[in-house]
Every structure is written in structure tokens, then in C-alpha cells.
Amino acid sequence: MRSARKLALEVIYQVDREGAYSNIALNKVLEKYQPEKKDRAFITELVYGTLKRLNTLDWIAGRFVSRPLDSLTPWIRNIIRMGIYQIFFMDKVPNSAACNESVNLARKFGHQGTVKFVNGVLRNVVRHKDRLKWPDKDAEPVEYLSIHYSHPTWMVSLWLEEFGFEETEKLCRANNETPPNSIRTNTLKISRDELIGVLAGEGVECRKGEFAPETINISGFKSIASLKSHAQGLYLVQDESSTMVGHIVAPKPGSKVIDACSAPGGKTTHLAQLMNNQGRILAGDIHQHKMGLIKENCSRLGINIIEPALVDARELHKEYKEWADFVLVDAPCSGLGVLRRRPELRWRKTVNRFNELTALQMAILRSAAQCVKAGGVLVYSTCTVNRRENLDLVRSFLENAPEFRLDSLLPLFPDTCDRTKFPTAAEGYIQFLPHVHGTDGFFAARMVKEG
Ligand SMILES: C[S@@+](CC[C@H](N)C(=O)[O-])C[C@H]1O[C@@H](n2cnc3c(N)ncnc32)[C@H](O)[C@@H]1O
């Protein structure tokens, strides 16, 4: 069996150098080597923590390494990052173990010179750990938030403008927390209470969600895919904020629905549940390889009213003009609401793509809007926290579409939902925020077309 740190290093290397997704790379390694439960938890924390905290770790390393970190081999650079992560963020790891084990790795992935180098750097870090001069909160708020909470400076600046300092600090802090594993009960097959009983029988711990009446937050299992209840189609993995979108669309049995950007089918299968599997749902997406994902989810969940369609949503109006009672545009977006779930994501985003992205979102929304019947409903949603892609985009759309108006969400909220947590719901839109709702960051607006 390879050491836990070596496995963690291999995953981090793949993400850093080969552009792998951390969750996929990590799962492969865990499946292959089957480490014990304690080691699994250690490897997971070390991988996700190191990838999330990249700029902070590099900033700390930069105080102790005179040459650019880029001049080190990727192996040595990541050994140093992992070592610093253990020293600063893993309380249970003694500093001596963090240093010694990193030196052992350097021996495997470097030579005598790099062994001495890693040893020197990490022992220096330990010696000066409590005397580091961090960026000052008042003098350099952007750098302070960026280094303290490990976010790119452009993201911090974007949120400072939208939310101010205190709120941005809370948001950045929440983005570093471990998110719950949320599932949506497949109410076509089972009730939430019954599902909790089934899951308990499989040794899974369950806590009911706070907002959506189908959500359960689960823990204490090895992998969801290995549970019999999953194969039986009793639920689908979905964050609670995303599940609320279905309730905001609120289609009826027998409705005609278009889900313009539907793969892999999270929301579209929820819409089918809310329609009691009666009516028609056209589930579009532009990517051929994602059609299979929608079909798989439908078949596992026992849904047969969804018609997957390979289509560019910017062209929808050409074929489906005024066809649908309900249209959902769950738009491609910057994904800044799901940073908790994808540790490396924050470093892969760039501010440069925003113009291109908002142009695409607007083109999809305009085309999809033309497919709504008189008196019908149009919902726009994203999994991001960025006003330009959310409220600004909806307002700008409405300026040129006077036949649509925002519609209060309050009558659609399940009784269990604490309405005080959604101060803008009466105005027709909501923004979920990780630090306020404990969910992913998610935006949704509901518009109705005059009848
Ligand atoms: C946020 S994801 C949708 C998630 C999905 N609604 C769910 O709940 O599972 C956005 C989707 O838009 C698709 N997409 C991107 N550009 C598109 C376009 N021009 N037309 C249709 N779909 C597009 C992407 O392939 C992606 O699957």
C-alpha cells in the first residue's frame, strides 16, 4: 500500500499538471488502492485543502523560498504546498510529521539537493509560522481576503463591489467549508420520510433539508453510487438550492415544458416529479455526449415524459414558438456558487470570459422566452453569485421584453421554508448564498408572460 501522502500527491499532480477534476482523480485513486477509512479521510482533506488553499500556500512559500515557485519541478512544488497545508491547516498533524513525511516524498520524487531544499523550507516555515506578516485588513482589503480565505483577487473585488467587506468575508469563509451531501427524494417512488427509513437501514445518517420538502442531507456512507437505494432510483444527488428551482417553475401534471439547458437532468427530472410524470418535457442541451446522462437519470428514476433533444438553445424559437406553458433556462454560467464542491474551480475561472458568457446567457434567454405561451412562465437560473449574470441580466432582458414581468415567489414556497431568509422573493427572484442559507450559491427569477 502506498503512503496516504503519496496518493494525495499523485492526485494533486494530476489536477495541477493534467487539468484533471479533483473529485474524479481522487475517487479513482481511492477505488484503486482502497485505503482504510482513516486514510481516506486524511487523503481527501489533504487533496481538497491543498487545492483550495493554493494561493495562500504559495504566498506562505514565497516568504521562505527565494526563487520563483514555478522554477521548481511540479512534484517538489506540490510537496511543499502539501507540507505547508499540514503545518497551517491540519491541527492533528504534528509539525515534525509534516516535515519528515514531506522530506520522504522529496526523496522519492527528487534528488539529494531537493531533499535538503524541502527540509530547509518547511523547517523554516515551522520556526516562523507565528511571526508571518499577513496583508493588513484595512490597508489592503482585497489582498487580505484573497490570501486569508484563498480566493483570486478578481473574485474578491467582484464581491466587494456587490456585497461590501463583511458580507464578502463571510461568503469567502463559507466557500472553504465542506458542503453537505444533499439528495432529492424521487417522490414518484417514495416519500421523504419513507426514504429516510430506507437509508437508515443502509447505515446512512439523514437530516431533513431546510427549504425544499424533498431534500435530505446524508452522511456516513462510503459512496452514494454503491448504495442499493440509489440504484433503485429512490433519489438523485442535488443541492437544496437547485431543488428549489423546480418549485419556482411549479409546472402542473399535463403541462408542456421546455428545459432549455437541461443536462445532466437534475432539474428536468424534478420538473417531471412535480408533474407526476404526466405531460411533456422537452429537455434540450447543446452537447451530444450529455444526452445519455439525461436518459440514464430518467430511466433510473422511472420517468418517461422527458424528451432529450440535441439543440442550441439560441435557436429554440425557430421550432417551438409559443409552444410551452413553462420554460426553464438554467443557463451555463461562471459557477461561482459551487466553489465549496470543486476545490480547484476558483483557480480555473477567469474574469475575461464574463462578456462572452453574459452574451450567451442573454441569447438563450431571448430565444427561450419566445417559446412561452401567453400567460405562461419563464424561469431563469444560474449556480453563480455574480450580479452581472443574474439580476442585471434579467433586468436588461425585461427592458426589451415588456410582455414579461417578474412574479412573486412567495406563493410557491413550501410551508416549511423560512421566508425571512429570502427578502427579495416577493419581487420575483432569489439569491441563495452559502453563508446565509448553507446551500450552494444559486440565483432564480420567475417571470410571467401577459395572457
Ligand atoms: C448549468 S448546466 C445545466 C444543469 C441542468 N439544468 C441540471 O439541473 O442538471 C448548463 C447546461 O447548458 C448547456 N449549454 C451550454 N450552451 C448551451 C446552448 N447554447 N444551448 C443549449 N445548452 C447549452 C451545457 O451543456 C450544460 O449542460
The ligand as a Tripos MOL2 file, in Angstrom:
@<TRIPOS>MOLECULE
LIG
   27    29     1     0     0
SMALL
NO_CHARGES

@<TRIPOS>ATOM
      1 C1        -25.9770   24.7220  -15.5470 C.3       1 LIG1
      2 S1        -25.8520   23.4500  -16.6900 S.3       1 LIG1
      3 C2        -27.4480   22.7320  -16.6380 C.3       1 LIG1
      4 C3        -27.7030   21.8550  -15.4670 C.3       1 LIG1
      5 C4        -29.0560   21.1570  -15.5460 C.3       1 LIG1
      6 N1        -30.1320   22.1000  -15.7460 N.3       1 LIG1
      7 C5        -29.3470   20.3380  -14.3200 C.2       1 LIG1
      8 O1        -30.0750   20.7820  -13.4330 O.co2     1 LIG1
      9 O2        -28.8430   19.2010  -14.2530 O.co2     1 LIG1
     10 C6        -25.8930   24.2900  -18.2010 C.3       1 LIG1
     11 C7        -26.0240   23.3860  -19.4080 C.3       1 LIG1
     12 O3        -26.1380   24.2310  -20.5490 O.3       1 LIG1
     13 C8        -25.6120   23.5400  -21.6450 C.3       1 LIG1
     14 N2        -25.4140   24.5370  -22.7140 N.ar      1 LIG1
     15 C9        -24.3870   25.3990  -22.9090 C.ar      1 LIG1
     16 N3        -24.6080   26.1670  -24.0020 N.ar      1 LIG1
     17 C10       -25.8120   25.7830  -24.5000 C.ar      1 LIG1
     18 C11       -26.5870   26.1910  -25.6240 C.ar      1 LIG1
     19 N4        -26.1800   27.1630  -26.4490 N.pl3     1 LIG1
     20 N5        -27.7530   25.5640  -25.8510 N.ar      1 LIG1
     21 C12       -28.1860   24.5600  -25.0320 C.ar      1 LIG1
     22 N6        -27.4930   24.1420  -23.9630 N.ar      1 LIG1
     23 C13       -26.3220   24.7490  -23.6960 C.ar      1 LIG1
     24 C14       -24.3750   22.8760  -21.0960 C.3       1 LIG1
     25 O4        -24.0290   21.7610  -21.8750 O.3       1 LIG1
     26 C15       -24.8370   22.4970  -19.6800 C.3       1 LIG1
     27 O5        -25.2480   21.1520  -19.6500 O.3       1 LIG1
@<TRIPOS>BOND
     1     1     2 1
     2     2     3 1
     3     2    10 1
     4     3     4 1
     5     4     5 1
     6     5     6 1
     7     5     7 1
     8     7     8 2
     9     7     9 1
    10    10    11 1
    11    11    12 1
    12    11    26 1
    13    12    13 1
    14    13    14 1
    15    13    24 1
    16    14    15 ar
    17    14    23 ar
    18    15    16 ar
    19    16    17 ar
    20    17    18 ar
    21    17    23 ar
    22    18    19 1
    23    18    20 ar
    24    20    21 ar
    25    21    22 ar
    26    22    23 ar
    27    24    25 1
    28    24    26 1
    29    26    27 1
@<TRIPOS>SUBSTRUCTURE
     1 LIG1         1 GROUP 0 **** ****
